[in-house]
Amino acid sequence: MPRPDHRRPRPGDRKPNRFPPRSPAERRPDSLWVYGIHPVLAALANPRREIRRIVATANAISRLEAAGATIPLKPEEASPRQLSHLVGMDAVHQGVALEVAPLPALTLDDLADARLVVVLDQVTDPHNVGAILRSAVAFAADAVITTGRHAPAESGVLAKAASGALDTINLIEVQNLARALEDLGSRGFTRIGLDSEADTPIDEAMGGERIALVLGAEGKGLRRLTRDTCDRLARLSVPGAIASLNVSNAAVLALYLARRALG
């Protein structure tokens, strides 16, 4: 008889999590590779980013120089294939990679002058989080706040998906989201949670001098305690045959409405 953990999947079994909770070492790597022209340009321009190595093709070095980048170290010249072996065969590195230290940690105290932030409740897909970072920068949000364990680690994949936004916007990691939302409330933020079952349309929910948009993971949505800590719950109604949007697309619309409400 096979062991219980080797049995065939049955209807109703939970699918394995593609992005499981991260261990402490994964949450705070000693170093990482940032690759691609836009992420590298943003990292080079970020005074908070410690650059340890620059590996690039001759053509990519010329592109960085033409873009006006300040190159603090002598680049190590490499072929595209050598770069692929360095950062991953599936990585779209565009001929350049930086070995960097993780960004210094930020806290909610760094939001003294912030008016618009995005809070992510266990959104784990680095491509979605990268797209949200990019949209947050586009709509002049001040920070994106994530949970400690159930969120993607700072990585080359996240930096590439964010296309430079990882080094442009404040990314704040908190250990207890409900407590962080309470803190945001005490700082004058109106906490607006996106919930498909809410009674209030999102455009009617916008208001306040400071806004925190709270988005949950696809499928699960906001957790109960997160919903309970929001000031308002709002739905994003769509008239088409598909009843819900990808979380990164929902973030774009919510950011647009929030920025319009803030003037």
Contacts in CASP RR format, 6 or more apart in sequence:
PFRMAT RR
TARGET T0000
AUTHOR 0000-0000-0000
METHOD contacts of the structure
MODEL  1
MPRPDHRRPRPGDRKPNRFPPRSPAERRPDSLWVYGIHPVLAALANPRRE
IRRIVATANAISRLEAAGATIPLKPEEASPRQLSHLVGMDAVHQGVALEV
APLPALTLDDLADARLVVVLDQVTDPHNVGAILRSAVAFAADAVITTGRH
APAESGVLAKAASGALDTINLIEVQNLARALEDLGSRGFTRIGLDSEADT
PIDEAMGGERIALVLGAEGKGLRRLTRDTCDRLARLSVPGAIASLNVSNA
AVLALYLARRALG
17 124 0 8 1.000
18 124 0 8 1.000
18 125 0 8 1.000
19 124 0 8 1.000
19 125 0 8 1.000
19 126 0 8 1.000
19 152 0 8 1.000
21 149 0 8 1.000
21 150 0 8 1.000
22 148 0 8 1.000
22 149 0 8 1.000
22 151 0 8 1.000
22 153 0 8 1.000
26 153 0 8 1.000
27 148 0 8 1.000
27 149 0 8 1.000
27 153 0 8 1.000
27 173 0 8 1.000
28 102 0 8 1.000
28 153 0 8 1.000
29 102 0 8 1.000
29 153 0 8 1.000
29 154 0 8 1.000
29 155 0 8 1.000
30 101 0 8 1.000
30 102 0 8 1.000
31 52 0 8 1.000
31 99 0 8 1.000
31 100 0 8 1.000
31 101 0 8 1.000
31 102 0 8 1.000
32 99 0 8 1.000
32 100 0 8 1.000
32 102 0 8 1.000
32 154 0 8 1.000
32 155 0 8 1.000
32 156 0 8 1.000
32 159 0 8 1.000
33 86 0 8 1.000
33 87 0 8 1.000
33 97 0 8 1.000
33 98 0 8 1.000
33 99 0 8 1.000
33 100 0 8 1.000
33 156 0 8 1.000
34 40 0 8 1.000
34 43 0 8 1.000
34 97 0 8 1.000
34 98 0 8 1.000
34 100 0 8 1.000
34 156 0 8 1.000
34 159 0 8 1.000
34 160 0 8 1.000
34 166 0 8 1.000
35 83 0 8 1.000
35 87 0 8 1.000
35 91 0 8 1.000
35 92 0 8 1.000
35 93 0 8 1.000
35 94 0 8 1.000
35 95 0 8 1.000
35 96 0 8 1.000
35 97 0 8 1.000
35 98 0 8 1.000
35 156 0 8 1.000
35 159 0 8 1.000
35 160 0 8 1.000
36 92 0 8 1.000
36 93 0 8 1.000
36 94 0 8 1.000
36 95 0 8 1.000
36 96 0 8 1.000
36 97 0 8 1.000
36 160 0 8 1.000
37 60 0 8 1.000
37 63 0 8 1.000
37 64 0 8 1.000
37 67 0 8 1.000
37 94 0 8 1.000
37 96 0 8 1.000
38 163 0 8 1.000
38 164 0 8 1.000
39 156 0 8 1.000
39 159 0 8 1.000
39 160 0 8 1.000
39 162 0 8 1.000
39 163 0 8 1.000
39 164 0 8 1.000
39 166 0 8 1.000
39 167 0 8 1.000
40 64 0 8 1.000
40 69 0 8 1.000
40 96 0 8 1.000
40 97 0 8 1.000
40 98 0 8 1.000
41 64 0 8 1.000
41 67 0 8 1.000
41 69 0 8 1.000
41 164 0 8 1.000
42 164 0 8 1.000
42 165 0 8 1.000
42 166 0 8 1.000
42 167 0 8 1.000
42 168 0 8 1.000
43 49 0 8 1.000
43 51 0 8 1.000
43 98 0 8 1.000
43 100 0 8 1.000
43 159 0 8 1.000
43 164 0 8 1.000
43 167 0 8 1.000
44 51 0 8 1.000
44 64 0 8 1.000
44 69 0 8 1.000
44 70 0 8 1.000
44 71 0 8 1.000
44 72 0 8 1.000
44 98 0 8 1.000
45 69 0 8 1.000
45 70 0 8 1.000
45 167 0 8 1.000
46 103 0 8 1.000
46 167 0 8 1.000
46 168 0 8 1.000
48 103 0 8 1.000
48 104 0 8 1.000
48 167 0 8 1.000
49 100 0 8 1.000
49 101 0 8 1.000
49 103 0 8 1.000
49 167 0 8 1.000
50 100 0 8 1.000
50 101 0 8 1.000
51 72 0 8 1.000
51 73 0 8 1.000
51 98 0 8 1.000
51 99 0 8 1.000
51 100 0 8 1.000
52 73 0 8 1.000
52 98 0 8 1.000
52 99 0 8 1.000
52 100 0 8 1.000
52 101 0 8 1.000
53 73 0 8 1.000
53 76 0 8 1.000
53 98 0 8 1.000
53 99 0 8 1.000
54 71 0 8 1.000
54 73 0 8 1.000
54 74 0 8 1.000
54 75 0 8 1.000
54 76 0 8 1.000
54 96 0 8 1.000
54 97 0 8 1.000
54 98 0 8 1.000
55 75 0 8 1.000
55 76 0 8 1.000
55 78 0 8 1.000
55 82 0 8 1.000
55 83 0 8 1.000
55 86 0 8 1.000
55 96 0 8 1.000
55 97 0 8 1.000
55 98 0 8 1.000
55 99 0 8 1.000
56 64 0 8 1.000
56 75 0 8 1.000
56 76 0 8 1.000
56 77 0 8 1.000
56 78 0 8 1.000
56 83 0 8 1.000
56 95 0 8 1.000
56 96 0 8 1.000
56 97 0 8 1.000
57 77 0 8 1.000
57 78 0 8 1.000
57 79 0 8 1.000
57 80 0 8 1.000
57 83 0 8 1.000
57 95 0 8 1.000
57 96 0 8 1.000
58 77 0 8 1.000
59 95 0 8 1.000
60 94 0 8 1.000
60 95 0 8 1.000
60 96 0 8 1.000
61 71 0 8 1.000
61 75 0 8 1.000
61 77 0 8 1.000
61 96 0 8 1.000
63 96 0 8 1.000
64 71 0 8 1.000
64 96 0 8 1.000
65 71 0 8 1.000
78 86 0 8 1.000
80 93 0 8 1.000
80 95 0 8 1.000
83 93 0 8 1.000
83 95 0 8 1.000
83 96 0 8 1.000
83 97 0 8 1.000
84 91 0 8 1.000
84 93 0 8 1.000
86 97 0 8 1.000
87 93 0 8 1.000
87 97 0 8 1.000
87 156 0 8 1.000
91 156 0 8 1.000
91 157 0 8 1.000
91 160 0 8 1.000
92 160 0 8 1.000
102 154 0 8 1.000
103 154 0 8 1.000
103 166 0 8 1.000
103 167 0 8 1.000
103 171 0 8 1.000
105 173 0 8 1.000
106 143 0 8 1.000
106 170 0 8 1.000
106 171 0 8 1.000
106 172 0 8 1.000
107 172 0 8 1.000
108 145 0 8 1.000
108 172 0 8 1.000
108 174 0 8 1.000
108 180 0 8 1.000
108 183 0 8 1.000
108 184 0 8 1.000
108 187 0 8 1.000
110 143 0 8 1.000
110 170 0 8 1.000
110 172 0 8 1.000
111 117 0 8 1.000
111 142 0 8 1.000
111 143 0 8 1.000
111 170 0 8 1.000
111 172 0 8 1.000
111 184 0 8 1.000
111 187 0 8 1.000
113 142 0 8 1.000
114 142 0 8 1.000
114 143 0 8 1.000
114 210 0 8 1.000
115 142 0 8 1.000
115 209 0 8 1.000
115 210 0 8 1.000
115 211 0 8 1.000
115 262 0 8 1.000
116 139 0 8 1.000
116 140 0 8 1.000
116 141 0 8 1.000
116 142 0 8 1.000
116 210 0 8 1.000
116 211 0 8 1.000
116 212 0 8 1.000
116 213 0 8 1.000
116 255 0 8 1.000
116 258 0 8 1.000
116 259 0 8 1.000
116 262 0 8 1.000
117 141 0 8 1.000
117 142 0 8 1.000
117 143 0 8 1.000
117 144 0 8 1.000
117 145 0 8 1.000
117 184 0 8 1.000
117 189 0 8 1.000
117 211 0 8 1.000
117 212 0 8 1.000
117 213 0 8 1.000
118 132 0 8 1.000
118 136 0 8 1.000
118 141 0 8 1.000
118 143 0 8 1.000
118 144 0 8 1.000
118 145 0 8 1.000
118 212 0 8 1.000
118 213 0 8 1.000
118 215 0 8 1.000
118 251 0 8 1.000
118 255 0 8 1.000
119 144 0 8 1.000
119 145 0 8 1.000
119 177 0 8 1.000
119 180 0 8 1.000
119 181 0 8 1.000
119 184 0 8 1.000
119 191 0 8 1.000
119 212 0 8 1.000
119 213 0 8 1.000
119 214 0 8 1.000
119 215 0 8 1.000
120 129 0 8 1.000
120 132 0 8 1.000
120 144 0 8 1.000
120 145 0 8 1.000
120 146 0 8 1.000
120 147 0 8 1.000
120 151 0 8 1.000
120 215 0 8 1.000
120 216 0 8 1.000
121 147 0 8 1.000
121 177 0 8 1.000
121 214 0 8 1.000
121 215 0 8 1.000
121 216 0 8 1.000
121 217 0 8 1.000
121 221 0 8 1.000
121 222 0 8 1.000
121 223 0 8 1.000
121 226 0 8 1.000
122 147 0 8 1.000
122 150 0 8 1.000
122 151 0 8 1.000
122 216 0 8 1.000
122 217 0 8 1.000
122 220 0 8 1.000
122 223 0 8 1.000
123 129 0 8 1.000
123 132 0 8 1.000
123 146 0 8 1.000
123 151 0 8 1.000
123 215 0 8 1.000
123 216 0 8 1.000
123 217 0 8 1.000
123 218 0 8 1.000
123 247 0 8 1.000
124 150 0 8 1.000
124 151 0 8 1.000
124 152 0 8 1.000
124 217 0 8 1.000
125 152 0 8 1.000
125 218 0 8 1.000
126 152 0 8 1.000
126 155 0 8 1.000
126 157 0 8 1.000
126 158 0 8 1.000
126 161 0 8 1.000
127 157 0 8 1.000
127 161 0 8 1.000
127 248 0 8 1.000
128 218 0 8 1.000
128 246 0 8 1.000
128 247 0 8 1.000
128 248 0 8 1.000
129 144 0 8 1.000
129 146 0 8 1.000
129 151 0 8 1.000
129 152 0 8 1.000
129 158 0 8 1.000
129 161 0 8 1.000
129 162 0 8 1.000
130 158 0 8 1.000
130 161 0 8 1.000
130 162 0 8 1.000
130 163 0 8 1.000
130 165 0 8 1.000
130 166 0 8 1.000
130 248 0 8 1.000
131 161 0 8 1.000
131 162 0 8 1.000
131 248 0 8 1.000
131 251 0 8 1.000
132 144 0 8 1.000
132 215 0 8 1.000
132 247 0 8 1.000
132 248 0 8 1.000
132 251 0 8 1.000
133 144 0 8 1.000
133 158 0 8 1.000
133 161 0 8 1.000
133 162 0 8 1.000
133 165 0 8 1.000
133 166 0 8 1.000
133 169 0 8 1.000
133 171 0 8 1.000
134 161 0 8 1.000
134 162 0 8 1.000
134 163 0 8 1.000
134 164 0 8 1.000
134 165 0 8 1.000
135 248 0 8 1.000
135 251 0 8 1.000
135 252 0 8 1.000
135 255 0 8 1.000
136 143 0 8 1.000
136 144 0 8 1.000
136 165 0 8 1.000
136 169 0 8 1.000
136 251 0 8 1.000
136 255 0 8 1.000
137 164 0 8 1.000
137 165 0 8 1.000
137 168 0 8 1.000
137 169 0 8 1.000
138 255 0 8 1.000
139 255 0 8 1.000
139 256 0 8 1.000
139 258 0 8 1.000
139 259 0 8 1.000
140 259 0 8 1.000
141 169 0 8 1.000
141 255 0 8 1.000
142 169 0 8 1.000
142 170 0 8 1.000
143 169 0 8 1.000
143 170 0 8 1.000
143 171 0 8 1.000
143 172 0 8 1.000
144 169 0 8 1.000
144 170 0 8 1.000
144 171 0 8 1.000
144 172 0 8 1.000
145 172 0 8 1.000
145 173 0 8 1.000
145 174 0 8 1.000
145 180 0 8 1.000
145 212 0 8 1.000
146 171 0 8 1.000
146 172 0 8 1.000
146 173 0 8 1.000
146 174 0 8 1.000
147 173 0 8 1.000
147 174 0 8 1.000
147 175 0 8 1.000
147 177 0 8 1.000
148 173 0 8 1.000
148 174 0 8 1.000
148 175 0 8 1.000
150 217 0 8 1.000
151 173 0 8 1.000
152 158 0 8 1.000
154 166 0 8 1.000
154 171 0 8 1.000
158 166 0 8 1.000
159 166 0 8 1.000
159 167 0 8 1.000
174 180 0 8 1.000
177 225 0 8 1.000
177 226 0 8 1.000
178 225 0 8 1.000
178 226 0 8 1.000
178 228 0 8 1.000
178 229 0 8 1.000
181 191 0 8 1.000
181 212 0 8 1.000
181 214 0 8 1.000
181 226 0 8 1.000
181 229 0 8 1.000
181 230 0 8 1.000
182 229 0 8 1.000
184 191 0 8 1.000
184 212 0 8 1.000
185 191 0 8 1.000
185 212 0 8 1.000
185 231 0 8 1.000
187 210 0 8 1.000
188 209 0 8 1.000
188 210 0 8 1.000
189 210 0 8 1.000
189 211 0 8 1.000
189 212 0 8 1.000
190 207 0 8 1.000
190 208 0 8 1.000
190 210 0 8 1.000
190 211 0 8 1.000
190 212 0 8 1.000
190 231 0 8 1.000
190 232 0 8 1.000
191 212 0 8 1.000
191 214 0 8 1.000
191 229 0 8 1.000
191 230 0 8 1.000
191 231 0 8 1.000
191 232 0 8 1.000
192 202 0 8 1.000
192 205 0 8 1.000
192 206 0 8 1.000
192 211 0 8 1.000
192 212 0 8 1.000
192 213 0 8 1.000
192 214 0 8 1.000
192 230 0 8 1.000
192 231 0 8 1.000
192 232 0 8 1.000
192 233 0 8 1.000
192 234 0 8 1.000
192 254 0 8 1.000
192 258 0 8 1.000
193 213 0 8 1.000
193 214 0 8 1.000
193 215 0 8 1.000
193 222 0 8 1.000
193 226 0 8 1.000
193 227 0 8 1.000
193 230 0 8 1.000
193 232 0 8 1.000
193 233 0 8 1.000
193 234 0 8 1.000
194 202 0 8 1.000
194 213 0 8 1.000
194 214 0 8 1.000
194 215 0 8 1.000
194 216 0 8 1.000
194 222 0 8 1.000
194 233 0 8 1.000
194 234 0 8 1.000
194 235 0 8 1.000
194 236 0 8 1.000
194 250 0 8 1.000
194 254 0 8 1.000
195 221 0 8 1.000
195 222 0 8 1.000
195 227 0 8 1.000
195 233 0 8 1.000
195 234 0 8 1.000
195 235 0 8 1.000
196 235 0 8 1.000
196 236 0 8 1.000
196 243 0 8 1.000
196 244 0 8 1.000
197 235 0 8 1.000
198 205 0 8 1.000
198 233 0 8 1.000
198 234 0 8 1.000
198 235 0 8 1.000
199 233 0 8 1.000
199 235 0 8 1.000
200 232 0 8 1.000
200 233 0 8 1.000
200 234 0 8 1.000
200 235 0 8 1.000
201 234 0 8 1.000
201 235 0 8 1.000
201 237 0 8 1.000
202 234 0 8 1.000
202 235 0 8 1.000
202 236 0 8 1.000
202 237 0 8 1.000
202 253 0 8 1.000
202 254 0 8 1.000
202 257 0 8 1.000
203 257 0 8 1.000
204 234 0 8 1.000
205 232 0 8 1.000
205 233 0 8 1.000
205 234 0 8 1.000
206 257 0 8 1.000
206 258 0 8 1.000
206 260 0 8 1.000
206 261 0 8 1.000
207 261 0 8 1.000
208 261 0 8 1.000
208 262 0 8 1.000
209 262 0 8 1.000
211 258 0 8 1.000
211 261 0 8 1.000
211 262 0 8 1.000
213 251 0 8 1.000
213 254 0 8 1.000
213 255 0 8 1.000
213 258 0 8 1.000
214 222 0 8 1.000
214 226 0 8 1.000
214 230 0 8 1.000
215 222 0 8 1.000
215 247 0 8 1.000
215 250 0 8 1.000
215 251 0 8 1.000
215 254 0 8 1.000
216 222 0 8 1.000
216 223 0 8 1.000
216 226 0 8 1.000
216 247 0 8 1.000
217 247 0 8 1.000
218 246 0 8 1.000
218 247 0 8 1.000
222 230 0 8 1.000
227 233 0 8 1.000
236 245 0 8 1.000
236 250 0 8 1.000
236 253 0 8 1.000
236 254 0 8 1.000
238 244 0 8 1.000
238 245 0 8 1.000
245 253 0 8 1.000
END
